[in-house]
Amino acid sequence: MMDVDLLPAAKQYVQRAFEDARKTLDELGREADRWEQARLVYALCSMAEGQYRDAAIRIFEVANSIRDRPPGRAIRRKSLVTKEVMRRGLTHMRIHC
């Protein structure tokens, strides 16, 4: 079921929130950890399906996690989904969905 009642401005707000989370990771000089990756990918897929409310929930979970994460916590394994992949996914979704 699509969020047909959301205005285009609300959709753009969610897309910007996704981009802001990715940019915050850039500013911190790190990739998303696996928990963050899972939520950001879920959010991207939700936006592609028109489920912007679900996407917003996942994005703001990640934003809060990034803000609350203690500095210096290292990622144990290489990221499967990089910030670049997420950026490209958002660009593709904006053009085609």
Backbone as CSV, one residue per row, in Angstrom:
resi,resn,N_x,N_y,N_z,CA_x,CA_y,CA_z,C_x,C_y,C_z
1,MET,0.840,-1.182,0.000,0.000,0.000,0.000,0.880,1.239,0.000
2,MET,0.661,2.113,-0.945,1.484,3.314,-1.068,0.960,4.416,-0.160
3,ASP,1.873,5.279,0.261,1.509,6.449,1.062,1.028,7.549,0.123
4,VAL,-0.152,7.357,-0.467,-0.647,8.302,-1.462,-1.026,9.642,-0.858
5,ASP,-1.251,9.681,0.456,-1.660,10.924,1.084,-0.483,11.845,1.407
6,LEU,0.739,11.391,1.193,1.894,12.239,1.463,2.096,13.227,0.321
7,LEU,2.336,14.452,0.670,2.618,15.485,-0.316,4.026,15.306,-0.866
8,PRO,4.258,15.781,-2.071,5.615,15.700,-2.626,6.666,16.316,-1.696
9,ALA,6.312,17.369,-0.981,7.257,17.996,-0.053,7.627,17.041,1.074
10,ALA,6.674,16.246,1.537,6.952,15.272,2.595,7.879,14.178,2.077
11,LYS,7.655,13.747,0.843,8.523,12.742,0.246,9.938,13.286,0.099
12,GLN,10.054,14.529,-0.342,11.373,15.151,-0.474,12.060,15.274,0.880
13,TYR,11.282,15.539,1.930,11.824,15.640,3.282,12.448,14.303,3.697
14,VAL,11.762,13.199,3.422,12.277,11.876,3.769,13.530,11.572,2.942
15,GLN,13.504,11.918,1.667,14.679,11.704,0.818,15.868,12.515,1.322
16,ARG,15.610,13.763,1.737,16.696,14.596,2.283,17.222,14.016,3.583
17,ALA,16.343,13.463,4.408,16.777,12.851,5.669,17.697,11.668,5.392
18,PHE,17.362,10.886,4.359,18.225,9.769,3.958,19.590,10.299,3.529
19,GLU,19.580,11.317,2.693,20.828,11.902,2.214,21.627,12.510,3.368
20,ASP,20.956,13.133,4.313,21.648,13.715,5.476,22.324,12.639,6.323
21,ALA,21.654,11.498,6.493,22.262,10.400,7.252,23.525,9.920,6.555
22,ARG,23.463,9.794,5.238,24.631,9.381,4.465,25.746,10.420,4.558
23,LYS,25.383,11.697,4.485,26.387,12.769,4.585,27.027,12.807,5.969
24,THR,26.252,12.518,6.996,26.808,12.470,8.347,27.875,11.389,8.444
25,LEU,27.606,10.246,7.819,28.617,9.186,7.784,29.872,9.677,7.059
26,ASP,29.697,10.427,5.980,30.842,11.011,5.264,31.648,11.919,6.180
27,GLU,30.951,12.771,6.905,31.626,13.713,7.799,32.392,12.987,8.897
28,LEU,31.861,11.844,9.328,32.537,11.047,10.347,33.658,10.200,9.754
29,GLY,33.722,10.152,8.426,34.776,9.399,7.752,34.626,7.899,7.875
30,ARG,33.389,7.412,7.874,33.192,5.971,8.007,32.011,5.503,7.180
31,GLU,31.974,4.207,6.951,30.838,3.568,6.316,29.829,3.215,7.407
32,ALA,28.623,2.921,6.982,27.601,2.482,7.925,27.966,1.090,8.446
33,ASP,27.683,0.837,9.732,27.876,-0.520,10.235,26.718,-1.386,9.732
34,ARG,26.748,-2.654,10.015,25.738,-3.564,9.442,24.323,-3.228,9.892
35,TRP,24.157,-2.824,11.129,22.829,-2.449,11.620,22.316,-1.234,10.858
36,GLU,23.171,-0.229,10.712,22.801,0.974,9.966,22.539,0.655,8.504
37,GLN,23.389,-0.187,7.918,23.200,-0.584,6.521,21.829,-1.215,6.310
38,ALA,21.481,-2.132,7.181,20.206,-2.845,7.026,19.038,-1.872,7.041
39,ARG,19.062,-0.904,7.959,17.964,0.055,8.043,17.946,1.030,6.872
40,LEU,19.117,1.462,6.430,19.167,2.389,5.297,18.735,1.714,4.000
41,VAL,19.132,0.476,3.803,18.696,-0.255,2.611,17.193,-0.488,2.668
42,TYR,16.677,-0.855,3.854,15.236,-1.035,4.019,14.509,0.275,3.702
43,ALA,15.058,1.393,4.181,14.448,2.701,3.923,14.434,3.014,2.440
44,LEU,15.540,2.740,1.766,15.623,2.993,0.331,14.602,2.149,-0.430
45,CYS,14.497,0.889,-0.074,13.506,0.009,-0.715,12.087,0.478,-0.421
46,SER,11.843,0.921,0.796,10.518,1.421,1.162,10.149,2.650,0.339
47,MET,11.113,3.562,0.153,10.841,4.740,-0.662,10.536,4.340,-2.100
48,ALA,11.274,3.373,-2.623,11.044,2.924,-3.995,9.645,2.329,-4.149
49,GLU,9.106,1.755,-3.092,7.765,1.171,-3.113,6.690,2.179,-2.710
50,GLY,7.099,3.407,-2.403,6.145,4.432,-2.004,5.783,4.400,-0.533
51,GLN,6.516,3.646,0.258,6.258,3.512,1.696,7.127,4.498,2.481
52,TYR,6.816,5.773,2.345,7.662,6.807,2.924,7.591,6.862,4.446
53,ARG,6.480,6.482,5.015,6.404,6.467,6.491,7.340,5.411,7.062
54,ASP,7.338,4.219,6.482,8.265,3.175,6.923,9.705,3.624,6.730
55,ALA,9.977,4.243,5.596,11.329,4.730,5.315,11.758,5.750,6.362
56,ALA,10.869,6.663,6.701,11.203,7.705,7.683,11.560,7.090,9.032
57,ILE,10.822,6.083,9.446,11.105,5.430,10.732,12.522,4.870,10.736
58,ARG,12.890,4.154,9.695,14.227,3.541,9.618,15.320,4.607,9.532
59,ILE,15.081,5.641,8.752,16.090,6.696,8.607,16.339,7.385,9.947
60,PHE,15.290,7.689,10.670,15.472,8.394,11.936,16.045,7.480,13.016
61,GLU,15.813,6.170,12.918,16.507,5.230,13.810,18.015,5.331,13.587
62,VAL,18.410,5.354,12.328,19.832,5.437,11.994,20.403,6.785,12.415
63,ALA,19.679,7.859,12.132,20.161,9.193,12.512,20.407,9.273,14.018
64,ASN,19.494,8.720,14.805,19.677,8.715,16.258,20.853,7.837,16.659
65,SER,21.020,6.711,15.999,22.131,5.811,16.294,23.472,6.471,16.000
66,ILE,23.548,7.137,14.860,24.789,7.818,14.482,25.134,8.887,15.506
67,ARG,24.126,9.640,15.916,24.344,10.722,16.885,24.774,10.170,18.244
68,ASP,24.184,9.027,18.647,24.436,8.481,19.979,25.623,7.524,20.046
69,ARG,26.178,7.168,18.895,27.268,6.189,18.859,28.532,6.777,19.462
70,PRO,29.157,6.053,20.368,30.386,6.585,20.971,31.503,6.717,19.939
71,PRO,32.306,7.777,20.038,33.396,7.950,19.076,34.431,6.838,19.213
72,GLY,35.045,6.502,18.091,36.124,5.530,18.112,35.683,4.085,18.007
73,ARG,34.396,3.823,17.932,33.926,2.445,17.802,34.224,1.964,16.381
74,ALA,35.041,0.958,16.265,35.481,0.485,14.951,34.484,-0.508,14.360
75,ILE,34.437,-0.538,13.045,33.636,-1.524,12.338,34.465,-2.801,12.246
76,ARG,33.874,-3.922,12.602,34.618,-5.175,12.620,34.787,-5.801,11.249
77,ARG,33.790,-5.633,10.386,33.847,-6.243,9.062,33.649,-5.178,7.997
78,LYS,34.158,-5.478,6.831,34.006,-4.546,5.709,32.528,-4.391,5.376
79,SER,32.128,-3.181,5.048,30.753,-2.882,4.702,30.349,-3.576,3.419
80,LEU,29.141,-4.120,3.401,28.603,-4.739,2.197,27.931,-3.706,1.305
81,VAL,27.311,-2.727,1.933,26.613,-1.671,1.202,27.287,-0.357,1.562
82,THR,27.991,0.210,0.610,28.739,1.431,0.885,27.848,2.662,0.754
83,LYS,28.358,3.780,1.231,27.630,5.046,1.105,27.399,5.372,-0.360
84,GLU,28.361,5.028,-1.216,28.225,5.301,-2.643,27.077,4.492,-3.240
85,VAL,26.939,3.247,-2.830,25.830,2.416,-3.315,24.497,3.024,-2.868
86,MET,24.444,3.505,-1.634,23.214,4.128,-1.136,22.916,5.424,-1.885
87,ARG,23.942,6.209,-2.187,23.750,7.448,-2.943,23.184,7.137,-4.323
88,ARG,23.768,6.156,-4.984,23.279,5.768,-6.305,21.860,5.232,-6.250
89,GLY,21.556,4.476,-5.203,20.202,3.944,-5.048,19.176,5.052,-4.891
90,LEU,19.502,6.067,-4.097,18.590,7.192,-3.914,18.413,7.953,-5.225
91,THR,19.493,8.163,-5.956,19.402,8.852,-7.246,18.523,8.065,-8.213
92,HIS,18.720,6.765,-8.282,17.912,5.917,-9.154,16.438,5.969,-8.755
93,MET,16.171,5.897,-7.461,14.797,5.929,-6.962,14.133,7.258,-7.301
94,ARG,14.867,8.364,-7.167,14.305,9.682,-7.490,13.952,9.799,-8.967
95,ILE,14.752,9.192,-9.817,14.509,9.295,-11.268,13.400,8.359,-11.732
96,HIS,13.389,7.138,-11.217,12.528,6.101,-11.773,11.301,5.747,-10.941
97,CYS,11.201,6.226,-9.728,10.061,5.820,-8.877,9.175,6.992,-8.534
